[in-house]
């Protein structure tokens, strides 16, 4: 089943990438592409920061759970 999915929805080859880039260039124009890439970069950076914050919160919670209970 997996190989069938990859057969129909696999990654584009070299010539397909060229056609995809050409369509993007025609749709957005040469001046808009740097703005789109800049926005994409900011989005990826924001996503990574969010993932790192979530990992830190999980690590803090794990440390609190792993602390020994103080007896009085």
N, C-alpha and C positions, 0 to 999 in steps of 0.2 A: 504494500500500500504506500509506504513512504517513497519508494523509488518512482511510483506512478505520479505522486504529487510533485516530486522534483523534476520529473520529465516535463510536466505541463507548466509548472510555476517556478522553474529553476532560475538561476541568475542569468542575466543577459550576457551574451558573448560580446566580443570587441565591436563588431559592426552595429549591434543593437545599442550599445552604449553611445556610439557616435550619433545614431538617429535620435536617441533620447536627449542628448545634449543639444542637438540642432533644434529640436522642438522646444526645449526650454529657452534657448536663445531667441527663437522666433516669438514665443509667447510673452516673454518679459523684456526683451531688448537688452542690449549690452550694458546700459547704465544701471539697470535694476538688479542685475545678477550680484554685484558686490554687496549691495544692501541686503539681498536675500541671504547670502552666505554669512554676512555679519550677524544677522538676526538668528540664523541657524546656530552659529557659534555661541551666541549669548544663551540660546535655549539649552544647548548641550551643557554649557558651563553651569547654568542654574540647576539643571537636572542632577549633575554630579555633586553640586553643593548640597542639594536636598538629600541625596543618597548618603553622603558623608555625615550629615546631621542626624539622619535616622540611625546610622550605625553607631554614632556616639551615644545617642539616647539609649539604644539597646544595650550597649556595653555598660553604661552607668547603671541601668536597671539590673543587669546581671551581677554587677559588683555588689549592689545593695542586697540582692537576694543571697549572694554567697557569703556575706559578712556573718561572722558568728554572733549569736545572740548574747548580749551581756547579762550576766546573772547578778542580782543584787543581794 
